[in-house]
C-alpha cells in the first residue's frame, strides 16, 4: 500500500527519530560505565554539551542577522522550552537514579509507558488523534517492548524504589516530549530547543547532585569518556534528533519510534557484554520494528489545519 501524502511529509522526521533512538539506546550502557553517582552523571551529560550548543545557536543567530531578519535572543515558545528543561532535569534525575538501583530491564520496561501517556495528552493538547491503524501498531510496538524487557525483568523488594523511580520517569519524559512539541509548533528551531532546555536543566541537575552530596569529579581522567559520550553523542546528537523530529512528526508517533531505543540497548548488551538475548526478546524486537513501521504508515489525524507540522527548520 502506498504511503499517504501526510506520511511522505513525515519521512525526514521519522528517519532522524529512528537514528536518534538508536543513539539513545547506548545511554544506559554509558551511565553504567561511569563511576560517578546518577545525579552527577546527569549534570555532566547536560553541561558538557552546552558549549557546543551555544556555538551552534550563535551561528544560527548570526546567520539570521546577516540575512536581515530581526534579532531576538528570546526564542519562540520560550515558556514551553523552560518547561522542557525542568521536565528533562526530572527525567534524568529519576531515570539515572532508577537504573542504578533496579535492573536495566526493569527500568526500560517501566519507562516504556511514555507512548501511552503522550498519545492521550497529545490528543487533548494538539488534537493529534491516533488512527485505528496507528492504535493497533502502537499496541504491537509496546507489546514488543514489554517482551524485549520481559525476559530479564526481576521484581524484588530491594528494587522497588528503583522500579518506582523508573515508572515516574515516563511521566517526566512525557512532559518533556509535549513541551518540545509545543515549542516546535510555536516555531522554535532545533538548536534553540536544545540550547534553552539544556540551559534550564543543567543548573537543576547540579542542585540535585549537590543535594545528594555526590562527588562531581571523576576519580581518574578516563572517567571523563563516558560523560563526554553522553553529552556530545547521546544528548546533543540523540536528543537533538528527537527535538528535530518533533518539529516534523506528531508526538504520539515520535514516542513510538523512540521505542527503537530499547531494541538497540538489548542488542548492544548482547554484542558488547554477552548478555542473554532470549527467543522472547527476539520476538519483542521484531514486534517493535513492525509496530513502528506500521505506525508511520498509519499516521495521526490532526483536527486543526496546520497543526501537524512546525515551520521549516534546518
Buried (B, 14 or more C-beta within 10 A) or exposed (E): EEEEEBBEBBEBBBBBBBBBBBBBBBBBBBBBBBEBBBBBBBBBBBBBBBEBBBEBBEEBBEEBEEEEEEEEEEBBBBEBBBBBBBBBBBBBBBBBBBBBBBBBBBBBBBBBBBBBBBBEBBBEBBBBBBEEEBBBBBBBBBBBBBBBBBBBBEEEEEBEEBBBBBBBBBBBBBBBBBBBBBBBBBBBBBBBBBBBBBBBBBBBBBEBBEEEEBEBEBEEEEBBEBBBBBBBBBBBBBBBBBBBBBBBBBBBBBBBBBBBBBBBBBBBBEEEEEBEBBEBBBBBBBBBBBBBBBBBBBBBBBEEEEEBBBEEBE
